[in-house]
Amino acid sequence: MSATLLLASCGTGNGGTGNGDAGPRTGADEPADRPPAAGDEDHAGHHQHRVHHPHGLAGAVDRGTSGPGANPDCPERGHGPKPEEPPVRAARLPRASQGALLALARESEPLPCGAIAEWAAHVRGHAHGLAPPERALSGTDSTAFDRQWAAAVDAAARLATTDRATAAGYSQTSAQVPGVGTHWINWTLVDAPFDPARPSMLLFDETPGPSGGGSGTHLRPARLVGFSYWVRSAGEPAGFAGANDAWHSHLGLCFVRGRLYLEGVPAALACPGTWLNGSDLWMLHAWVVPGLPNPGGRFAPTNPAVP
């Protein structure tokens, strides 16, 4: 599989103005100076492989491709009105995370014409449930990897509960996704260099279920199941030592009130909230929690043990 997703170029400009785009849309739903509302509730080998798993892809690819405002030269980046804001409960983003998300949006350039269609075809043409078999490391790579993995495992112990995650600046940004769990993001870490002990995203299994013992009427608390490193980089991050970590990307991300609403959204004008290009955001899932191994591999995109 190619190390990069080749994107067709068609009539793009710089600074968010290509083909008449209005630029990165932060949206009235997420002003940088607005603190989270008190009543808001939560709702639900790196040099060889770039893969993707399509959370919420269905129905998003063709958004904005037709209608009175469509651009005939690049239909997927039409100039129709911004869609109405959907009924999405706001994430409880700390002020620092609000600012970091909006900063990423301001720097998100328009995607090239055809990028989403090519990306979607790539996604649908590959199965991403398993990572390539891990190859044995030797020498300095082995030593460095062991040190990095140990740091990640230690960090997992410190971030094992949603209360600890919240205290550390993470906020829930998605509902439960089979094989992955819920995503909790600390937006201030997305633009930071890769650090195995400081993932920008945590994965929690919040599937309802009995806690065990007694009558079974008590629900088990959310449990940390893994890390997701989300790193802003022009190219694939170095990540863990060796070539076993398989990074992937998500294009055209639309966040509404701090929560992921859709991906595969071709342009900021098609997003009713905050739009991220995504081509410079690289993601790696790492199943680092002791006692919760992933049979698909330490860097598999999904974990069959997570409903």
C-alpha positions in Angstrom: 0.0 0.0 0.0 1.3 3.4 -0.9 2.9 5.5 1.9 0.8 8.5 0.8 -2.7 8.9 -0.6 -2.2 10.6 -4.0 -4.6 13.5 -4.3 -5.6 15.0 -7.6 -5.1 18.7 -7.9 -7.8 20.8 -9.5 -8.2 24.6 -9.2 -7.1 25.0 -5.6 -5.9 28.3 -4.2 -4.0 29.3 -1.0 -5.2 30.5 2.3 -8.7 29.1 1.9 -9.7 31.0 -1.2 -9.3 28.4 -4.0 -12.4 28.1 -6.3 -14.1 30.8 -4.3 -14.0 29.0 -1.0 -14.5 31.2 2.0 -11.7 29.5 3.8 -11.7 27.4 7.0 -15.1 27.8 8.6 -15.0 27.8 12.4 -18.7 28.4 12.7 -20.8 30.3 15.1 -21.2 27.2 17.2 -17.7 27.3 18.5 -16.4 30.8 19.2 -12.9 30.7 20.6 -13.8 32.8 23.7 -16.9 30.8 24.7 -16.4 28.6 27.7 -18.3 25.3 27.7 -21.9 25.6 28.8 -22.5 24.4 32.4 -25.5 22.3 31.2 -23.8 20.6 28.4 -23.8 16.8 28.7 -21.6 14.2 27.1 -23.2 12.1 24.3 -22.3 9.6 23.0 5.3 -0.2 9.5 5.0 3.6 9.4 7.2 4.0 6.3 5.1 1.4 4.4 1.5 1.6 5.3 -1.1 4.4 5.3 -4.5 3.0 6.0 -7.9 4.3 7.0 -11.0 3.1 8.7 -14.2 5.0 7.8 -16.0 6.2 10.9 -19.1 8.0 9.7 -18.1 7.9 6.0 -21.5 6.8 4.7 -23.5 9.7 3.3 -20.7 12.3 3.6 -18.8 12.0 0.4 -21.4 13.5 -1.9 -22.3 16.4 0.4 -22.3 19.7 -1.5 -21.8 18.1 -4.9 -24.9 19.3 -6.5 -27.6 21.9 -6.3 -27.9 25.6 -7.3 -24.5 26.6 -5.8 -22.5 23.7 -7.3 -19.2 24.6 -9.0 -19.2 22.9 -12.4 -15.4 22.8 -12.5 -15.2 21.1 -9.1 -18.7 20.0 -8.1 -17.7 18.6 -4.7 -16.6 22.1 -3.7 -19.8 24.0 -4.6 -20.8 27.3 -3.2 -24.1 26.5 -1.7 -25.3 27.8 1.7 -23.8 26.5 4.9 -26.0 23.6 6.1 -28.1 24.1 9.2 -26.5 23.1 12.5 -27.7 19.6 13.5 -28.9 18.8 17.0 -25.5 17.8 18.5 -24.8 18.2 22.2 -21.7 20.3 22.9 -18.5 18.7 24.0 -17.0 20.1 27.2 -13.9 21.5 25.7 -11.5 23.3 27.9 -10.7 26.8 26.7 -7.3 25.8 25.6 -8.7 23.0 23.5 -11.3 25.3 21.9 -8.5 27.6 20.9 -6.3 24.8 19.6 -9.2 23.3 17.5 -10.0 26.7 15.9 -6.3 27.3 15.2 -6.1 24.0 13.3 -9.3 25.0 11.3 -7.8 28.4 10.4 -4.8 26.6 8.9 -6.8 24.0 7.0 -6.4 24.7 3.3 -9.1 23.6 0.8 -8.7 20.0 -0.3 -7.8 19.5 -4.0 -10.6 18.8 -6.4 -11.2 15.0 -6.4 -9.5 14.4 -3.2 -12.5 13.0 -1.3 -13.6 10.8 -4.1 -10.2 9.3 -4.5 -9.8 8.9 -0.7 -13.3 7.2 -0.5 -12.4 4.8 -3.2 -9.2 3.9 -1.4 -11.1 3.3 1.8 -13.7 1.1 0.2 -11.1 -0.9 -1.7 -9.1 -2.0 1.4 -9.9 -3.9 4.6 -8.3 -2.4 7.6 -9.3 -4.6 10.5 -5.8 -6.0 10.9 -2.4 -4.5 11.0 0.5 -6.1 9.1 2.3 -8.8 11.1 4.8 -7.2 13.4 8.4 -7.8 12.5 11.0 -8.4 15.1 13.2 -5.5 16.0 16.8 -5.6 16.8 19.6 -3.4 18.1 18.8 0.3 18.8 15.3 0.0 17.4 14.4 -2.8 19.8 15.8 -0.8 22.8 14.1 2.4 21.8 10.8 0.7 21.1 10.7 -1.0 24.5 11.4 2.3 26.2 8.6 4.0 24.2 6.1 1.3 24.8 6.9 1.2 28.6 6.3 5.0 28.7 2.9 4.5 26.9 1.9 1.8 29.3 2.8 4.0 32.3 0.7 6.8 30.8 -2.2 4.5 30.3 -2.2 3.7 34.1 -2.4 7.5 34.8 -5.3 8.1 32.4 -7.3 4.9 33.1 -10.6 6.7 33.9 -12.7 9.4 32.3 -12.3 11.5 35.4 -8.5 11.4 35.0 -8.8 12.1 31.3 -11.0 15.1 31.9 -8.5 16.4 34.5 -5.7 16.0 32.0 -7.6 18.1 29.4 -9.3 15.5 27.3 -12.9 15.7 26.2 -15.2 13.2 24.6 -15.7 14.0 20.9 -17.5 11.0 19.6 -20.1 8.3 20.4 -19.1 4.6 20.8 -17.6 3.2 17.6 -17.5 -0.6 17.3 -13.9 -1.8 17.5 -12.6 1.5 18.7 -14.7 3.0 21.5 -15.3 6.6 22.2 -12.7 9.2 21.2 -11.5 11.7 23.8 -9.2 14.4 22.4 -6.9 16.9 24.0 -6.6 19.4 21.1 -3.6 21.1 22.5 -1.5 17.9 21.9 -2.5 17.5 18.2 0.0 20.0 17.0 2.7 18.7 19.3 5.5 16.3 18.3 4.9 12.6 18.8 5.4 11.5 22.4 4.4 8.0 23.4 3.5 9.2 26.9 1.3 12.1 25.6 -1.3 10.8 23.1 -3.6 13.5 21.8 -6.5 11.0 21.9 -7.7 8.3 24.3 -10.1 5.5 23.4 -12.6 4.4 26.0 -15.1 1.5 25.9 -18.3 3.0 27.2 -20.6 0.1 26.2 -23.3 -0.4 28.9 -23.0 -3.6 30.8 -23.3 -5.1 34.3 -20.4 -4.3 36.6 -20.3 -7.9 37.9 -21.6 -9.3 41.2 -24.9 -8.6 42.9 -28.0 -8.3 40.8 -26.1 -6.8 37.9 -28.1 -3.6 38.0 -25.0 -1.4 38.2 -23.4 -0.4 35.0 -19.7 -0.8 34.6 -17.7 2.4 34.3 -16.0 3.4 31.1 -12.7 1.7 30.6 -9.6 2.9 28.8 -8.8 0.4 26.0 -6.2 2.2 24.0 -4.4 5.3 22.8 -4.8 7.1 19.5 -1.9 9.3 18.5 -3.1 12.1 16.2 -0.2 14.2 15.0 -0.1 17.1 12.7 2.7 16.6 10.3 3.5 17.3 6.6 4.5 13.6 6.2 4.1 10.4 8.1 5.5 10.9 11.7 8.4 8.8 12.8 6.4 7.5 15.7 7.5 4.3 17.4 11.0 3.0 16.6 10.9 0.4 13.9 8.5 0.0 11.0 5.5 -1.7 12.7 3.3 1.3 13.4 0.8 1.8 10.6 -0.5 5.4 10.4 -3.7 6.4 8.7 -5.6 9.6 8.0 -9.2 10.9 7.9 -10.1 13.5 5.3 -12.7 16.3 5.5 -13.5 16.2 9.2 -16.6 18.2 10.3 -16.9 18.9 14.1 -20.1 20.5 15.4 -19.9 22.0 18.9 -16.7 20.1 19.4 -18.0 16.7 18.4 -17.2 14.7 15.3 -20.3 15.0 13.1 -19.1 13.7 9.7 -15.9 12.9 7.8 -15.5 12.9 4.0 -16.9 16.4 3.9 -15.3 18.0 0.9 -15.1 21.6 1.9 -15.6 24.0 4.8 -18.8 25.4 3.2 -20.4 21.9 3.5 -19.7 21.7 7.2 -22.1 23.4 9.7 -19.4 23.6 12.3 -15.6 23.5 12.3 -13.9 21.8 9.3 -10.5 20.3 9.2 -8.7 19.3 6.0 -7.2 16.2 7.6 -4.5 15.5 5.1 -1.8 16.8 7.5 -3.3 14.9 10.5 -1.9 11.4 11.0 -3.4 8.9 13.3 -2.1 5.7 15.0 -4.1 3.4 17.3 -2.0 1.7 20.0 -3.5 -0.9 22.3 -1.3 -0.2 25.3 -3.6 -1.1 28.2 -2.3 -4.0 30.2 -4.7 -6.9 30.3 -6.6 -5.7 27.2 -4.5 -7.0 24.3 -5.7 -6.8 20.7 -5.5 -10.1 18.9 -5.1 -8.1 15.6 -1.9 -6.6 16.8 -0.6 -3.7 19.0 -1.2 -1.2 16.1 -4.3 -2.6 14.5 -6.9 0.0 13.5 -9.7 -1.8 15.4 -10.0 -4.1 18.4 -12.6 -6.9 18.2 -12.8 -6.9 22.0 -14.4 -3.5 21.9 -18.2 -3.7 21.0 
